[in-house]
Amino acid sequence: MRFRTIVGLAGVGALAVAAARHLRSHGETGHQHGADGEHGHQPGGASILIEGVGVYDAVFTKLLAGFYREVAEEALEMAGPGARVLDIGCGPGQLAVELAQRGLRVIATDLDPAMVERAEIRLAAVDPAADAVVADVAALPFDDGAFDLVVSTLSLHHWGDVPAGAREIARVLAPRGRALVFDLDKGRMPFHGPLPEPSTRFHGTALDVVTSDAWPWPGPLPILRRVELAAR
């Protein structure tokens, strides 16, 4: 139990460090790089870019490896082999790779081009048919009903317009498709301030909450929540 507690505290600490980097680089509302290289406010679903992508990747690849394996197993069990899966807020692609390795047909998205570039490299080594693209959850560049499952991990608390993101997820989900969102649970996190229970952010949107459960990571500290959603 002592080891699991240390792992849990390390996880919380890493999340706090990542949050601090976001705020120091971009402020509380977040920004994106425009085509001319200038910083511009991002009004859509995701609200941040991360500086120091290499450091973020190196730390989180190890820290979150077990978490992403569990999420990928959950996705496989829910959607079945060969299902079409969209990973929103993919970061450097660790979860997308885990999904592809389990025979799921994966497209990964992130607002940050540097993250997408890393995800593309990782996915190419596992499944040449998989892809990663720069996209905002509030304006997804995919056809209606294109996916059987949408997955998002540790991204929701950065979405600037949850109703718009929910509309887009509902649109790209196939009939009887599902969305799985894993995010920080209700409470006060360092550099984030007070956060609502994640499922409450979908109330009144195009997605209905099917279940909302505490997710046991990291270690014994229940700081995450798993929310299953269905299109109305």
N, C-alpha and C positions, 0 to 999 in steps of 0.2 A: 504493500500500500504506500510505503514511503516513496518508492520509485515512481509509482503512478502519480503521486501528488507532485513530485518534482517535474514530471513530464507535463502535467496540467498547468503548473505555474509557468513553465517555459512557453507553453502555447499561448497563454494569456499575455505574457510579456511580449512575445513576437507580434501578436495582433496589435498590441498597443504601439510598438515601435513602427509597424507599418502605417498605422493611423497617423502617428506623429509626422512621418515622412510626407504623407499626403497633405496634411495641413500646412506644414512648413513650406512645401513647394508651391501649393496652389490656393491656400486659403480655404475657408470653410465651405464655400459654394462650389469650388472646383472649376477647372478650366481644361480646354483641349487645345492642341496646336492646330492652327489654321493652315491653309494651303501655302501661305506665304511665310510660314514658320513662326508667326506671331501667336501669342496666347490669346484665346478668345473664350468667352463664357460658354459652357455647354448646357443648353437649356433642356435637353432631352432626358432619357432614362438614366444613363450612367453619368456620373458627374466628376470623375477624376482621371488623371493620368499619373503614373508613378515614375519618379525619377530614380535612378540607381536600379534599373531593372535587373542587372546582373546580380547585385547583392540580394535583392528580393527573391530572385529565382534560386540562388544557392541556398538561402536559408529555408525557404518554404518548400523546396523540393524534398528536403529531408524531414522537416517538421510535420508536414501535412501528408506524407506518403501513405500512412495507414488510414487516415481519414478519406483520402481519395479512393483507396481500394475498397473501403466499405461502401462509399457512395456508388461506385461503379457496380458492385455486386447488387446493390439495391435497385439500380437502374435496369440491370439485366433481368433480375427477377420480375420486375414490374412490366417491362416492355417486351421481353423475349428476344432470342437470338435474331440478328438481322434487322432489328428495329431501327428506324431513322431517329437519331437523337441530336438535338441542338443543345450545345453547351454555351450558356450566356455568361459573359464575364470570365472567360477561360483562363485569363492570365497567361503564363508561359506554357500552358498546355498539359500539365500533369494529369488532370482528370480526363481530358480528351484522349490521351494515350491509353489510360486504363480502360476507358470505354471501348476504344478501337481494338484493344487486345482481347476483349471478350466477344468480338464478332459483331459489335454494333456499328451501324453506319453513321459516322460522326461528322458534323460540321460544328466548328467552334467559333465563337465571336468574342471580340473585346474591343473597347473603344481605343485602346492604346496600340498603335502600329508596332511598337517595339515588342510588346507582349505577343502580338499576333505572329510576328516574324519568328519568334522562338517556338511558338506552338506549331507553326508550319513545318519547321525543321524536325521537331519531335515526331509529328504525325507522319511525315514522309518516310521516316525510318520504320514505321510500324504498318501503315496502311496507305498506299499511294492514292487510294480513292477518297480518303478523308481530306478535309480542308479546314483552313482557318481564315477568317475574313474580318476586316475592320467593320464594325457595325454597332449601332446604338440600339438598345433594347426597345426604345420608343419608336424606332423606324427600321424594322428588320427587312433586309432585302431578299425575302423568300416568298414563294407562292403560298396561297392559302392552303391549309391542310398538308403542308410539306413534311411534318414531323409527327412521329408517334409519341415522343416524349421530349420535354424540354427540361433541362437541369440547370440550376444556377447555384453556385456555392460562394458564400461570403461576398456577395455582390449587392444584394438587395438594399442594404443600409446606405449605399452610395447612389441609388437611383433617385434622380431629381423629380421624376414624374411617374409615380407608380401606376396610376390609372392608365396612362398611355402605354407603359410597358405591359400591363396586363392585357390591354386590348390587342397588342401585337402578338403576345404569346397565344392568346385565344384564337387569333386569326390563323397562325401558322400550325396550330395543332389539328391533327386529323380527328374525325369523329371518334369519340371515346378515348382520345388521347389524354395524357396527364402531364402535369408539371410538378417537378420536385424542387423546392427551394430550401436551401440550408443557409441559415444566417444567425447572427448574434441574437441571443434571447433577450427578453425584457430585462432592463436594468441599466446601470450606469457603467460604461466602459471607459477606460482612460482615453482621452482625446476625442471621444465620441459624444460624451454627455449622456443624458438619459435616452434610452432607446425603447420603443414600444415592442410588445410581443409581435413577432414578424407577421403572423397571420392576420392581425388587425389591419395591416396596411392594404390588404386586398378586399376589405369590406366595401361593398358598393361598386366594385370593379367588374370587369368582364369575366373574371375567374371566381369560382366558388371554392371555398375552403372545404376539402374533404376530411383531412385530419391535420392536427398540429400537435407534435410530440417533442419532448425534450430529447436531444441527441447526445449520447454519452461520449463526448469528446471536448477537451482533451482530458484523459484520465478520469478522475472522479469529479471534476469540476463541470457542471452542466451549464456551459455558456452558449451552446448552440441549440437551435431548434430546427426540426424537419417539418416542412409544411407541404402537404400534397394538395394540388389544385386541379380543378377540372373546368373546362370552358362551359359557359352557360348555354 
